[in-house]
Amino acid sequence: MVDYFMELRNKLSNKDGNIEVIKSNVTECKMNYTFEFFEFGISDETKRIYNTYKEFLIYWKNSIQKLQGFINFVPYEELLKEHEAICEITDSMEDDLIEGQEKVINDLKNWYPIFKFPNGDAFCYDKRNGMIVFFEHDVFDVGINLNGLVIAKSIDFLLENWSKVLFVDIYDWYQGVNEEGIDINKPIYEKVIEMMINVK
C-alpha cells in the first residue's frame, strides 16, 4: 500500500543539490477513523493517510529551475473546523460584491479544505459530489477567477497524481488541469518531471 507522504519524504531526502526543504513539520498518529464524512468513498491508501498523520506540512524549493512544492494537510478531525472558517467569510458580507456571489456562497457551504496554501487558498472537498475544487481566498475581492476550478475528480485521484509531481505548487492551476483534474502531461509540469529523474 502506497503512503504518498512517506514517498515524498523519501524522494526529497534523496534529492539533488538544487532542492532545498524550507520547512518540514510532520506529526504521526495512530487513528482508526470510519470515514462517514466521505460519502463517496475513499481508497485504502487515502484512509491510511488520514489514520497516520495528524500534521503533514512540507515546503521545498528548487531555485535553479524556479520550482516549489507545498503541502499542508488538513487532518480528519480538523475538516469541520476549516469548513466553518471559510464559511465565516460570508457572515458579514455586503450584497453584490461580485458577479455570481450567491453561487460562490452556496459553494462555500459545501466545501471542506483538505490542503491549505500560505496565501489562504485551498484545495477543498465538495461534499455534494466528492470532487476536489480550488478555493481562491480573495474571490470576494477580485471575483470568480480560479475559484471552483476542478483540481481532481476525487481525493484518491488528487493524491495519486499530485504526488507524481512532488506536490508541486503552481501559480495558475488552470494550466495544470484538464476536465478531470490534475494532468501531469501538461507542459507546466515538464520541469518538475525532469527534476524528478534526479530524486528517485
C-alpha positions in Angstrom: 0.0 0.0 0.0 1.4 3.4 -1.0 2.0 6.1 1.6 2.2 9.2 -0.6 3.5 11.4 2.2 6.3 9.0 3.1 7.1 8.6 -0.5 7.5 12.4 -0.8 9.8 12.5 2.2 12.0 9.7 0.8 12.3 11.4 -2.6 13.2 14.7 -1.0 15.8 13.0 1.2 17.4 11.6 -1.9 17.3 15.0 -3.6 19.9 16.5 -5.8 21.8 19.6 -4.6 19.3 22.1 -6.2 16.3 21.1 -4.0 16.1 22.7 -0.5 13.5 21.7 2.0 12.5 25.0 3.6 10.0 23.7 6.1 9.0 20.3 7.3 6.5 19.6 10.1 5.3 16.0 10.4 3.4 14.5 13.3 2.2 10.9 13.0 -0.6 9.4 14.9 -2.5 6.1 15.1 -6.2 6.6 14.5 -8.9 4.3 13.3 -11.5 6.6 11.7 -14.5 5.1 10.0 -14.8 8.0 7.4 -18.5 8.5 7.4 -17.8 12.1 6.2 -16.6 10.8 2.8 -19.9 9.6 1.5 -18.5 8.9 -2.0 -15.8 6.6 -0.5 -12.0 6.8 -0.4 -9.3 4.2 -1.1 -7.3 2.3 1.5 -4.3 4.5 0.6 -6.2 7.6 1.4 -7.6 6.1 4.6 -4.0 5.3 5.6 -3.0 8.9 5.2 -5.8 10.1 7.5 -5.1 7.4 10.1 -1.4 8.0 10.1 -0.8 11.8 10.0 -2.0 14.4 12.5 0.2 17.0 10.7 2.0 17.0 7.4 3.5 20.2 6.1 6.4 20.3 3.7 7.7 23.2 1.7 10.5 22.6 -0.8 12.2 24.8 -3.3 14.4 24.5 -6.4 15.8 28.0 -7.1 17.6 26.9 -10.2 14.5 25.7 -12.1 12.2 28.1 -10.2 10.0 25.4 -8.8 8.5 24.9 -5.4 6.3 22.4 -3.7 3.9 23.0 -0.8 1.7 20.6 1.0 -0.2 21.4 4.2 -2.5 18.6 5.0 -5.8 19.1 7.0 -6.3 16.1 9.3 -9.6 14.4 9.5 -10.6 15.9 12.9 -10.0 19.4 11.6 -12.2 19.2 8.4 -15.2 20.7 10.0 -13.3 23.5 11.7 -11.6 24.5 8.4 -15.0 24.4 6.7 -16.5 26.7 9.3 -13.6 29.1 8.9 -14.2 29.6 5.2 -18.0 29.9 5.8 -17.4 32.7 8.3 -16.0 34.8 5.4 -19.6 35.3 4.2 -21.2 36.2 7.6 -21.0 39.9 7.5 -20.6 40.4 3.8 -22.4 43.0 1.7 -24.6 42.0 -1.2 -23.5 42.2 -4.8 -19.8 42.5 -4.2 -19.0 40.2 -7.2 -20.9 38.7 -10.1 -22.2 35.2 -9.1 -21.9 35.9 -5.4 -24.8 33.8 -4.4 -23.3 30.7 -6.2 -20.0 31.3 -4.5 -21.6 31.5 -1.1 -23.6 28.3 -1.8 -20.4 26.5 -2.9 -18.6 27.5 0.3 -21.3 25.9 2.4 -20.4 22.6 0.8 -16.6 22.9 0.6 -14.2 21.5 3.2 -10.5 22.4 2.9 -8.2 19.4 2.7 -5.0 21.1 1.7 -4.2 24.7 2.5 -1.7 27.1 0.9 0.2 30.0 2.7 -1.9 32.8 1.0 -5.2 31.4 2.2 -6.1 29.4 -1.0 -7.1 25.8 -0.5 -8.0 22.5 -2.2 -11.4 21.7 -1.0 -13.6 18.5 -0.9 -17.0 19.2 -2.3 -19.5 17.3 -0.2 -22.1 17.3 -3.0 -20.1 15.2 -5.4 -16.7 14.2 -3.9 -14.7 16.3 -6.2 -11.7 18.4 -5.2 -12.0 22.1 -6.1 -9.9 25.2 -5.8 -10.9 27.9 -3.2 -9.5 31.3 -4.0 -9.0 33.3 -0.8 -9.7 36.7 -2.4 -12.7 35.6 -4.5 -14.9 38.3 -2.9 -12.3 40.9 -3.8 -11.4 40.0 -7.4 -14.4 37.9 -8.5 -14.5 34.3 -9.7 -11.2 33.5 -11.4 -9.9 30.1 -10.4 -12.5 29.7 -7.7 -14.3 26.4 -8.2 -11.8 25.0 -10.7 -11.8 21.2 -10.6 -8.5 20.0 -9.3 -9.4 16.3 -9.1 -12.4 14.1 -9.5 -11.7 12.6 -6.1 -9.3 12.7 -3.2 -7.8 9.5 -4.4 -7.2 11.0 -7.9 -5.6 14.1 -6.3 -3.1 12.2 -4.1 -2.2 9.7 -6.8 -1.5 12.4 -9.4 -0.2 15.4 -7.3 2.3 13.0 -5.7 3.7 12.2 -9.1 5.0 15.7 -9.4 6.2 16.0 -5.7 3.1 18.1 -4.7 4.4 21.0 -6.8 2.7 24.3 -6.2 1.9 26.2 -9.4 0.7 29.8 -9.7 -2.1 29.2 -12.2 -3.7 25.9 -11.5 -5.8 26.3 -14.7 -2.6 25.4 -16.6 -2.2 22.2 -14.7 -5.6 20.5 -15.1 -8.0 19.0 -17.6 -11.7 18.3 -17.1 -11.0 15.6 -14.6 -8.3 17.5 -12.6 -4.5 17.4 -12.4 -3.0 16.3 -15.7 0.7 15.6 -15.3 1.1 15.6 -19.1 0.5 19.4 -19.2 3.6 21.5 -20.2 3.5 23.2 -16.8 4.8 20.0 -15.2 7.7 19.4 -17.6 10.4 20.9 -15.4 9.4 19.1 -12.2 9.2 15.8 -14.0 12.6 16.4 -15.5 13.9 17.3 -12.0 12.4 14.1 -10.5 14.8 12.0 -12.6 17.4 13.1 -10.0 15.3 12.4 -6.9 14.1 8.9 -7.4 
